[in-house]
Amino acid sequence: MEVLDMAISEKEFKLLVNFMKDDLQEARDHKEIEQKDKKIDKILEHLQQYLED
């Protein structure tokens, strides 16, 4: 029963994917490699935090 309590709805999953898509598009738009890498590192950190929760 606990596993079901941890599940997210399809709407919440789509929202998460949309946030990731927007962040990745923003990272792609950076011209400087350093800024691009910083943004991607931040995205990866947020994904890792989400996976650990």
All heavy atoms as TSV, in Angstrom:
chain	resi	resn	atom	element	x	y	z
A	1	MET	N	N	0.809	-1.188	0.000
A	1	MET	CA	C	0.000	0.000	0.000
A	1	MET	C	C	0.862	1.266	0.000
A	1	MET	O	O	0.483	2.249	-0.600
A	1	MET	CB	C	-0.922	-0.046	1.223
A	1	MET	CG	C	-2.141	0.804	1.084
A	1	MET	SD	S	-3.128	0.386	-0.353
A	1	MET	CE	C	-4.734	0.462	0.325
A	2	GLU	N	N	2.024	1.244	0.641
A	2	GLU	CA	C	2.888	2.420	0.686
A	2	GLU	C	C	3.340	2.853	-0.703
A	2	GLU	O	O	3.453	4.028	-0.969
A	2	GLU	CB	C	4.120	2.143	1.543
A	2	GLU	CG	C	3.872	2.339	3.014
A	2	GLU	CD	C	5.137	2.174	3.800
A	2	GLU	OE1	O	6.161	2.741	3.393
A	2	GLU	OE2	O	5.105	1.469	4.818
A	3	VAL	N	N	3.625	1.921	-1.574
A	3	VAL	CA	C	4.091	2.255	-2.910
A	3	VAL	C	C	3.058	3.109	-3.636
A	3	VAL	O	O	3.392	4.069	-4.310
A	3	VAL	CB	C	4.408	0.978	-3.723
A	3	VAL	CG1	C	4.734	1.321	-5.155
A	3	VAL	CG2	C	5.552	0.217	-3.080
A	4	LEU	N	N	1.800	2.790	-3.469
A	4	LEU	CA	C	0.755	3.577	-4.112
A	4	LEU	C	C	0.706	4.999	-3.573
A	4	LEU	O	O	0.414	5.937	-4.306
A	4	LEU	CB	C	-0.604	2.897	-3.943
A	4	LEU	CG	C	-0.767	1.553	-4.638
A	4	LEU	CD1	C	-2.129	0.952	-4.302
A	4	LEU	CD2	C	-0.607	1.687	-6.140
A	5	ASP	N	N	1.011	5.170	-2.302
A	5	ASP	CA	C	1.030	6.503	-1.712
A	5	ASP	C	C	2.143	7.365	-2.285
A	5	ASP	O	O	2.040	8.577	-2.308
A	5	ASP	CB	C	1.188	6.420	-0.194
A	5	ASP	CG	C	-0.028	5.812	0.481
A	5	ASP	OD1	O	-1.119	5.837	-0.122
A	5	ASP	OD2	O	0.119	5.303	1.610
A	6	MET	N	N	3.208	6.742	-2.750
A	6	MET	CA	C	4.351	7.472	-3.272
A	6	MET	C	C	4.181	7.824	-4.750
A	6	MET	O	O	4.926	8.641	-5.270
A	6	MET	CB	C	5.626	6.647	-3.090
A	6	MET	CG	C	6.025	6.491	-1.647
A	6	MET	SD	S	7.447	5.406	-1.369
A	6	MET	CE	C	8.487	5.665	-2.756
A	7	ALA	N	N	3.246	7.232	-5.412
A	7	ALA	CA	C	3.065	7.465	-6.840
A	7	ALA	C	C	2.620	8.905	-7.102
A	7	ALA	O	O	1.958	9.520	-6.287
A	7	ALA	CB	C	2.044	6.490	-7.394
A	8	ILE	N	N	3.019	9.407	-8.279
A	8	ILE	CA	C	2.562	10.726	-8.687
A	8	ILE	C	C	1.555	10.565	-9.810
A	8	ILE	O	O	1.572	9.569	-10.544
A	8	ILE	CB	C	3.726	11.643	-9.118
A	8	ILE	CG1	C	4.444	11.104	-10.361
A	8	ILE	CG2	C	4.689	11.868	-7.977
A	8	ILE	CD1	C	5.462	12.060	-10.933
A	9	SER	N	N	0.727	11.557	-9.945
A	9	SER	CA	C	-0.285	11.500	-10.992
A	9	SER	C	C	0.355	11.780	-12.353
A	9	SER	O	O	1.477	12.294	-12.447
A	9	SER	CB	C	-1.378	12.523	-10.723
A	9	SER	OG	O	-0.871	13.837	-10.906
A	10	GLU	N	N	-0.367	11.457	-13.382
A	10	GLU	CA	C	0.116	11.730	-14.738
A	10	GLU	C	C	0.307	13.233	-14.932
A	10	GLU	O	O	1.281	13.666	-15.547
A	10	GLU	CB	C	-0.872	11.185	-15.769
A	10	GLU	CG	C	-0.389	11.363	-17.199
A	10	GLU	CD	C	-1.325	10.753	-18.219
A	10	GLU	OE1	O	-2.228	9.978	-17.846
A	10	GLU	OE2	O	-1.153	11.072	-19.405
A	11	LYS	N	N	-0.590	14.011	-14.360
A	11	LYS	CA	C	-0.491	15.466	-14.465
A	11	LYS	C	C	0.786	15.981	-13.797
A	11	LYS	O	O	1.488	16.834	-14.343
A	11	LYS	CB	C	-1.724	16.105	-13.827
A	11	LYS	CG	C	-1.780	17.602	-13.978
A	11	LYS	CD	C	-3.071	18.151	-13.407
A	11	LYS	CE	C	-3.150	19.645	-13.602
A	11	LYS	NZ	N	-4.416	20.200	-13.131
A	12	GLU	N	N	1.107	15.448	-12.616
A	12	GLU	CA	C	2.323	15.854	-11.911
A	12	GLU	C	C	3.569	15.429	-12.688
A	12	GLU	O	O	4.544	16.181	-12.760
A	12	GLU	CB	C	2.360	15.248	-10.515
A	12	GLU	CG	C	1.329	15.827	-9.573
A	12	GLU	CD	C	1.209	15.065	-8.276
A	12	GLU	OE1	O	1.322	13.820	-8.284
A	12	GLU	OE2	O	0.987	15.726	-7.246
A	13	PHE	N	N	3.526	14.239	-13.285
A	13	PHE	CA	C	4.660	13.762	-14.072
A	13	PHE	C	C	4.873	14.653	-15.297
A	13	PHE	O	O	6.001	15.038	-15.608
A	13	PHE	CB	C	4.439	12.307	-14.502
A	13	PHE	CG	C	5.575	11.760	-15.312
A	13	PHE	CD1	C	6.789	11.476	-14.722
A	13	PHE	CD2	C	5.422	11.542	-16.677
A	13	PHE	CE1	C	7.854	10.984	-15.470
A	13	PHE	CE2	C	6.475	11.052	-17.431
A	13	PHE	CZ	C	7.693	10.776	-16.829
A	14	LYS	N	N	3.785	15.021	-15.966
A	14	LYS	CA	C	3.897	15.897	-17.136
A	14	LYS	C	C	4.458	17.254	-16.737
A	14	LYS	O	O	5.256	17.852	-17.470
A	14	LYS	CB	C	2.538	16.063	-17.812
A	14	LYS	CG	C	2.128	14.856	-18.615
A	14	LYS	CD	C	0.791	15.091	-19.311
A	14	LYS	CE	C	0.395	13.883	-20.139
A	14	LYS	NZ	N	-0.886	14.118	-20.832
A	15	LEU	N	N	4.065	17.749	-15.577
A	15	LEU	CA	C	4.577	19.018	-15.083
A	15	LEU	C	C	6.089	18.932	-14.850
A	15	LEU	O	O	6.838	19.823	-15.246
A	15	LEU	CB	C	3.851	19.409	-13.797
A	15	LEU	CG	C	4.214	20.749	-13.189
A	15	LEU	CD1	C	3.845	21.893	-14.121
A	15	LEU	CD2	C	3.493	20.916	-11.860
A	16	LEU	N	N	6.529	17.850	-14.226
A	16	LEU	CA	C	7.954	17.640	-13.991
A	16	LEU	C	C	8.722	17.582	-15.302
A	16	LEU	O	O	9.757	18.245	-15.468
A	16	LEU	CB	C	8.175	16.343	-13.204
A	16	LEU	CG	C	9.629	15.920	-13.015
A	16	LEU	CD1	C	10.386	16.927	-12.156
A	16	LEU	CD2	C	9.694	14.537	-12.397
A	17	VAL	N	N	8.225	16.826	-16.261
A	17	VAL	CA	C	8.887	16.712	-17.558
A	17	VAL	C	C	8.916	18.067	-18.261
A	17	VAL	O	O	9.924	18.436	-18.882
A	17	VAL	CB	C	8.217	15.631	-18.427
A	17	VAL	CG1	C	8.761	15.652	-19.841
A	17	VAL	CG2	C	8.405	14.257	-17.793
A	18	ASN	N	N	7.844	18.829	-18.136
A	18	ASN	CA	C	7.799	20.148	-18.766
A	18	ASN	C	C	8.839	21.085	-18.157
A	18	ASN	O	O	9.508	21.835	-18.877
A	18	ASN	CB	C	6.399	20.747	-18.647
A	18	ASN	CG	C	6.204	21.913	-19.568
A	18	ASN	OD1	O	6.597	21.876	-20.730
A	18	ASN	ND2	N	5.604	22.968	-19.063
A	19	PHE	N	N	9.004	21.039	-16.825
A	19	PHE	CA	C	10.040	21.842	-16.175
A	19	PHE	C	C	11.422	21.446	-16.687
A	19	PHE	O	O	12.261	22.304	-16.980
A	19	PHE	CB	C	10.000	21.683	-14.650
A	19	PHE	CG	C	8.915	22.461	-13.971
A	19	PHE	CD1	C	8.171	21.874	-12.960
A	19	PHE	CD2	C	8.644	23.773	-14.305
A	19	PHE	CE1	C	7.173	22.582	-12.312
A	19	PHE	CE2	C	7.651	24.498	-13.661
A	19	PHE	CZ	C	6.911	23.896	-12.665
A	20	MET	N	N	11.672	20.149	-16.795
A	20	MET	CA	C	12.977	19.685	-17.289
A	20	MET	C	C	13.205	20.140	-18.729
A	20	MET	O	O	14.297	20.575	-19.083
A	20	MET	CB	C	13.070	18.160	-17.196
A	20	MET	CG	C	13.137	17.652	-15.781
A	20	MET	SD	S	13.411	15.874	-15.579
A	20	MET	CE	C	12.626	15.135	-16.966
A	21	LYS	N	N	12.166	20.037	-19.555
A	21	LYS	CA	C	12.271	20.462	-20.954
A	21	LYS	C	C	12.625	21.946	-21.037
A	21	LYS	O	O	13.538	22.336	-21.777
A	21	LYS	CB	C	10.965	20.181	-21.680
A	21	LYS	CG	C	10.950	20.630	-23.145
A	21	LYS	CD	C	9.594	20.458	-23.780
A	21	LYS	CE	C	8.583	21.435	-23.274
A	21	LYS	NZ	N	8.570	22.750	-23.865
A	22	ASP	N	N	11.923	22.765	-20.265
A	22	ASP	CA	C	12.190	24.205	-20.277
A	22	ASP	C	C	13.613	24.510	-19.816
A	22	ASP	O	O	14.311	25.340	-20.414
A	22	ASP	CB	C	11.191	24.950	-19.380
A	22	ASP	CG	C	9.791	24.992	-19.955
A	22	ASP	OD1	O	9.608	24.681	-21.163
A	22	ASP	OD2	O	8.857	25.327	-19.198
A	23	ASP	N	N	14.049	23.854	-18.745
A	23	ASP	CA	C	15.402	24.069	-18.231
A	23	ASP	C	C	16.460	23.636	-19.252
A	23	ASP	O	O	17.471	24.319	-19.437
A	23	ASP	CB	C	15.618	23.329	-16.917
A	23	ASP	CG	C	14.916	24.003	-15.743
A	23	ASP	OD1	O	14.499	25.170	-15.889
A	23	ASP	OD2	O	14.784	23.352	-14.690
A	24	LEU	N	N	16.235	22.519	-19.922
A	24	LEU	CA	C	17.195	22.048	-20.922
A	24	LEU	C	C	17.225	22.967	-22.143
A	24	LEU	O	O	18.300	23.225	-22.696
A	24	LEU	CB	C	16.878	20.613	-21.337
A	24	LEU	CG	C	17.185	19.567	-20.269
A	24	LEU	CD1	C	16.586	18.221	-20.667
A	24	LEU	CD2	C	18.683	19.448	-20.054
A	25	GLN	N	N	16.082	23.488	-22.533
A	25	GLN	CA	C	16.061	24.447	-23.644
A	25	GLN	C	C	16.816	25.714	-23.269
A	25	GLN	O	O	17.567	26.257	-24.080
A	25	GLN	CB	C	14.622	24.791	-24.035
A	25	GLN	CG	C	13.947	23.689	-24.819
A	25	GLN	CD	C	12.493	23.990	-25.143
A	25	GLN	OE1	O	11.816	24.711	-24.410
A	25	GLN	NE2	N	12.011	23.422	-26.225
A	26	GLU	N	N	16.631	26.158	-22.041
A	26	GLU	CA	C	17.353	27.341	-21.572
A	26	GLU	C	C	18.860	27.084	-21.561
A	26	GLU	O	O	19.644	27.940	-21.974
A	26	GLU	CB	C	16.869	27.713	-20.171
A	26	GLU	CG	C	17.450	28.993	-19.636
A	26	GLU	CD	C	16.929	29.331	-18.248
A	26	GLU	OE1	O	15.744	29.090	-17.971
A	26	GLU	OE2	O	17.730	29.833	-17.445
A	27	ALA	N	N	19.266	25.910	-21.104
A	27	ALA	CA	C	20.692	25.562	-21.090
A	27	ALA	C	C	21.243	25.533	-22.511
A	27	ALA	O	O	22.349	26.016	-22.771
A	27	ALA	CB	C	20.898	24.205	-20.417
A	28	ARG	N	N	20.482	24.990	-23.432
A	28	ARG	CA	C	20.928	24.900	-24.831
A	28	ARG	C	C	21.132	26.287	-25.422
A	28	ARG	O	O	22.022	26.498	-26.254
A	28	ARG	CB	C	19.916	24.116	-25.650
A	28	ARG	CG	C	20.368	23.889	-27.088
A	28	ARG	CD	C	19.360	23.167	-27.903
A	28	ARG	NE	N	18.136	23.981	-27.950
A	28	ARG	CZ	C	16.958	23.529	-28.339
A	28	ARG	NH1	N	16.819	22.275	-28.700
A	28	ARG	NH2	N	15.918	24.314	-28.361
A	29	ASP	N	N	20.337	27.255	-24.994
A	29	ASP	CA	C	20.406	28.603	-25.544
A	29	ASP	C	C	21.622	29.398	-25.075
A	29	ASP	O	O	21.971	30.402	-25.696
A	29	ASP	CB	C	19.126	29.377	-25.210
A	29	ASP	CG	C	17.910	28.836	-25.955
A	29	ASP	OD1	O	18.093	28.108	-26.957
A	29	ASP	OD2	O	16.779	29.130	-25.517
A	30	HIS	N	N	22.258	28.973	-23.982
A	30	HIS	CA	C	23.461	29.673	-23.508
A	30	HIS	C	C	24.565	29.516	-24.533
A	30	HIS	O	O	24.819	28.430	-25.051
A	30	HIS	CB	C	23.935	29.111	-22.163
A	30	HIS	CG	C	23.151	29.599	-21.001
A	30	HIS	ND1	N	23.182	30.906	-20.571
A	30	HIS	CD2	C	22.288	28.958	-20.165
A	30	HIS	CE1	C	22.393	31.047	-19.521
A	30	HIS	NE2	N	21.822	29.881	-19.264
A	31	LYS	N	N	25.231	30.613	-24.820
A	31	LYS	CA	C	26.328	30.596	-25.797
A	31	LYS	C	C	27.639	30.114	-25.172
A	31	LYS	O	O	28.426	29.434	-25.807
A	31	LYS	CB	C	26.541	31.989	-26.400
A	31	LYS	CG	C	25.316	32.550	-27.084
A	31	LYS	CD	C	24.915	31.717	-28.291
A	31	LYS	CE	C	23.702	32.323	-28.957
A	31	LYS	NZ	N	22.929	31.367	-29.700
A	32	GLU	N	N	27.844	30.486	-23.916
A	32	GLU	CA	C	29.100	30.122	-23.252
A	32	GLU	C	C	28.994	28.719	-22.661
A	32	GLU	O	O	28.020	28.385	-21.987
A	32	GLU	CB	C	29.409	31.127	-22.139
A	32	GLU	CG	C	29.649	32.527	-22.651
A	32	GLU	CD	C	29.903	33.508	-21.526
A	32	GLU	OE1	O	30.269	33.078	-20.415
A	32	GLU	OE2	O	29.722	34.712	-21.763
A	33	ILE	N	N	30.013	27.920	-22.905
A	33	ILE	CA	C	30.049	26.539	-22.432
A	33	ILE	C	C	29.939	26.487	-20.904
A	33	ILE	O	O	29.233	25.641	-20.363
A	33	ILE	CB	C	31.343	25.823	-22.897
A	33	ILE	CG1	C	31.423	25.775	-24.424
A	33	ILE	CG2	C	31.459	24.431	-22.297
A	33	ILE	CD1	C	30.349	24.946	-25.080
A	34	GLU	N	N	30.615	27.401	-20.228
A	34	GLU	CA	C	30.588	27.405	-18.754
A	34	GLU	C	C	29.162	27.604	-18.231
A	34	GLU	O	O	28.731	26.921	-17.308
A	34	GLU	CB	C	31.506	28.500	-18.218
A	34	GLU	CG	C	31.620	28.492	-16.710
A	34	GLU	CD	C	32.606	29.541	-16.206
A	34	GLU	OE1	O	33.654	29.724	-16.841
A	34	GLU	OE2	O	32.294	30.158	-15.179
A	35	GLN	N	N	28.432	28.534	-18.814
A	35	GLN	CA	C	27.047	28.784	-18.410
A	35	GLN	C	C	26.162	27.587	-18.736
A	35	GLN	O	O	25.275	27.226	-17.974
A	35	GLN	CB	C	26.500	30.041	-19.102
A	35	GLN	CG	C	27.135	31.318	-18.625
A	35	GLN	CD	C	26.853	31.591	-17.160
A	35	GLN	OE1	O	25.810	31.239	-16.631
A	35	GLN	NE2	N	27.802	32.208	-16.493
A	36	LYS	N	N	26.396	26.986	-19.883
A	36	LYS	CA	C	25.652	25.796	-20.297
A	36	LYS	C	C	25.860	24.663	-19.292
A	36	LYS	O	O	24.903	24.027	-18.849
A	36	LYS	CB	C	26.158	25.366	-21.681
A	36	LYS	CG	C	25.160	24.710	-22.569
A	36	LYS	CD	C	25.779	24.402	-23.924
A	36	LYS	CE	C	25.600	25.539	-24.870
A	36	LYS	NZ	N	24.634	25.288	-25.919
A	37	ASP	N	N	27.124	24.437	-18.937
A	37	ASP	CA	C	27.458	23.371	-17.986
A	37	ASP	C	C	26.850	23.637	-16.611
A	37	ASP	O	O	26.358	22.710	-15.951
A	37	ASP	CB	C	28.973	23.212	-17.863
A	37	ASP	CG	C	29.595	22.579	-19.095
A	37	ASP	OD1	O	28.844	22.012	-19.932
A	37	ASP	OD2	O	30.829	22.638	-19.227
A	38	LYS	N	N	26.864	24.903	-16.166
A	38	LYS	CA	C	26.277	25.261	-14.878
A	38	LYS	C	C	24.787	24.932	-14.848
A	38	LYS	O	O	24.270	24.382	-13.880
A	38	LYS	CB	C	26.456	26.760	-14.616
A	38	LYS	CG	C	27.583	27.146	-13.744
A	38	LYS	CD	C	27.547	28.653	-13.565
A	38	LYS	CE	C	28.297	29.058	-12.340
A	38	LYS	NZ	N	28.382	30.513	-12.202
A	39	LYS	N	N	24.094	25.297	-15.909
A	39	LYS	CA	C	22.653	25.064	-15.983
A	39	LYS	C	C	22.359	23.559	-16.004
A	39	LYS	O	O	21.461	23.091	-15.312
A	39	LYS	CB	C	22.078	25.748	-17.232
A	39	LYS	CG	C	20.587	25.658	-17.349
A	39	LYS	CD	C	19.890	26.448	-16.254
A	39	LYS	CE	C	18.400	26.408	-16.420
A	39	LYS	NZ	N	17.681	27.066	-15.359
A	40	ILE	N	N	23.111	22.810	-16.776
A	40	ILE	CA	C	22.912	21.356	-16.854
A	40	ILE	C	C	23.210	20.706	-15.507
A	40	ILE	O	O	22.474	19.820	-15.066
A	40	ILE	CB	C	23.751	20.747	-17.992
A	40	ILE	CG1	C	23.174	21.223	-19.341
A	40	ILE	CG2	C	23.774	19.219	-17.908
A	40	ILE	CD1	C	24.024	20.891	-20.535
A	41	ASP	N	N	24.262	21.163	-14.828
A	41	ASP	CA	C	24.578	20.633	-13.497
A	41	ASP	C	C	23.430	20.891	-12.517
A	41	ASP	O	O	23.087	20.028	-11.706
A	41	ASP	CB	C	25.863	21.255	-12.947
A	41	ASP	CG	C	27.105	20.727	-13.634
A	41	ASP	OD1	O	27.024	19.679	-14.313
A	41	ASP	OD2	O	28.163	21.374	-13.507
A	42	LYS	N	N	22.817	22.069	-12.604
A	42	LYS	CA	C	21.695	22.405	-11.738
A	42	LYS	C	C	20.499	21.488	-12.030
A	42	LYS	O	O	19.837	21.008	-11.110
A	42	LYS	CB	C	21.310	23.865	-11.935
A	42	LYS	CG	C	20.243	24.366	-11.002
A	42	LYS	CD	C	19.991	25.848	-11.218
A	42	LYS	CE	C	18.881	26.334	-10.314
A	42	LYS	NZ	N	18.583	27.753	-10.558
A	43	ILE	N	N	20.237	21.240	-13.292
A	43	ILE	CA	C	19.147	20.336	-13.685
A	43	ILE	C	C	19.405	18.936	-13.133
A	43	ILE	O	O	18.512	18.310	-12.561
A	43	ILE	CB	C	18.989	20.291	-15.215
A	43	ILE	CG1	C	18.552	21.663	-15.751
A	43	ILE	CG2	C	17.993	19.208	-15.636
A	43	ILE	CD1	C	18.714	21.827	-17.250
A	44	LEU	N	N	20.622	18.456	-13.285
A	44	LEU	CA	C	20.974	17.126	-12.790
A	44	LEU	C	C	20.842	17.043	-11.273
A	44	LEU	O	O	20.382	16.035	-10.739
A	44	LEU	CB	C	22.400	16.758	-13.224
A	44	LEU	CG	C	22.570	16.490	-14.712
A	44	LEU	CD1	C	24.044	16.380	-15.067
A	44	LEU	CD2	C	21.817	15.237	-15.124
A	45	GLU	N	N	21.230	18.099	-10.583
A	45	GLU	CA	C	21.103	18.133	-9.124
A	45	GLU	C	C	19.629	18.046	-8.712
A	45	GLU	O	O	19.266	17.295	-7.805
A	45	GLU	CB	C	21.724	19.418	-8.584
A	45	GLU	CG	C	21.663	19.538	-7.085
A	45	GLU	CD	C	22.260	20.851	-6.590
A	45	GLU	OE1	O	23.224	21.340	-7.208
A	45	GLU	OE2	O	21.753	21.385	-5.599
A	46	HIS	N	N	18.783	18.798	-9.386
A	46	HIS	CA	C	17.352	18.760	-9.077
A	46	HIS	C	C	16.755	17.383	-9.354
A	46	HIS	O	O	15.939	16.890	-8.574
A	46	HIS	CB	C	16.595	19.824	-9.868
A	46	HIS	CG	C	16.836	21.211	-9.391
A	46	HIS	ND1	N	16.665	22.311	-10.171
A	46	HIS	CD2	C	17.242	21.681	-8.174
A	46	HIS	CE1	C	16.949	23.391	-9.487
A	46	HIS	NE2	N	17.315	23.037	-8.264
A	47	LEU	N	N	17.174	16.760	-10.447
A	47	LEU	CA	C	16.684	15.410	-10.761
A	47	LEU	C	C	17.135	14.417	-9.686
A	47	LEU	O	O	16.348	13.563	-9.259
A	47	LEU	CB	C	17.174	14.967	-12.132
A	47	LEU	CG	C	16.487	15.629	-13.318
A	47	LEU	CD1	C	17.203	15.261	-14.611
A	47	LEU	CD2	C	15.027	15.231	-13.382
A	48	GLN	N	N	18.379	14.547	-9.249
A	48	GLN	CA	C	18.887	13.641	-8.217
A	48	GLN	C	C	18.110	13.822	-6.922
A	48	GLN	O	O	17.736	12.840	-6.277
A	48	GLN	CB	C	20.379	13.883	-7.980
A	48	GLN	CG	C	20.997	12.928	-6.999
A	48	GLN	CD	C	20.922	11.477	-7.471
A	48	GLN	OE1	O	21.163	11.184	-8.625
A	48	GLN	NE2	N	20.563	10.569	-6.579
A	49	GLN	N	N	17.824	15.048	-6.551
A	49	GLN	CA	C	17.047	15.321	-5.346
A	49	GLN	C	C	15.650	14.715	-5.473
A	49	GLN	O	O	15.129	14.132	-4.520
A	49	GLN	CB	C	16.935	16.815	-5.095
A	49	GLN	CG	C	18.219	17.455	-4.634
A	49	GLN	CD	C	18.121	18.967	-4.553
A	49	GLN	OE1	O	17.151	19.579	-5.014
A	49	GLN	NE2	N	19.133	19.586	-4.003
A	50	TYR	N	N	15.061	14.853	-6.631
A	50	TYR	CA	C	13.723	14.299	-6.867
A	50	TYR	C	C	13.742	12.777	-6.732
A	50	TYR	O	O	12.862	12.177	-6.112
A	50	TYR	CB	C	13.224	14.704	-8.246
A	50	TYR	CG	C	11.879	14.134	-8.576
A	50	TYR	CD1	C	10.722	14.709	-8.065
A	50	TYR	CD2	C	11.753	13.012	-9.381
A	50	TYR	CE1	C	9.479	14.170	-8.342
A	50	TYR	CE2	C	10.518	12.473	-9.669
A	50	TYR	CZ	C	9.383	13.061	-9.157
A	50	TYR	OH	O	8.169	12.512	-9.428
A	51	LEU	N	N	14.774	12.152	-7.267
A	51	LEU	CA	C	14.873	10.689	-7.204
A	51	LEU	C	C	15.094	10.195	-5.781
A	51	LEU	O	O	14.672	9.098	-5.421
A	51	LEU	CB	C	16.007	10.204	-8.117
A	51	LEU	CG	C	15.753	10.356	-9.603
A	51	LEU	CD1	C	17.012	10.037	-10.386
A	51	LEU	CD2	C	14.593	9.466	-10.053
A	52	GLU	N	N	15.743	10.981	-4.955
A	52	GLU	CA	C	16.039	10.577	-3.585
A	52	GLU	C	C	14.837	10.755	-2.647
A	52	GLU	O	O	14.789	10.158	-1.599
A	52	GLU	CB	C	17.232	11.353	-3.051
A	52	GLU	CG	C	18.538	10.939	-3.710
A	52	GLU	CD	C	19.702	11.809	-3.302
A	52	GLU	OE1	O	19.533	12.767	-2.494
A	52	GLU	OE2	O	20.806	11.542	-3.790
A	53	ASP	N	N	13.904	11.606	-3.016
A	53	ASP	CA	C	12.720	11.844	-2.171
A	53	ASP	C	C	11.770	10.664	-2.170
A	53	ASP	O	O	11.719	9.832	-2.958
A	53	ASP	CB	C	11.965	13.097	-2.631
A	53	ASP	CG	C	12.718	14.357	-2.200
A	53	ASP	OD1	O	13.634	14.266	-1.385
A	53	ASP	OD2	O	12.350	15.434	-2.714
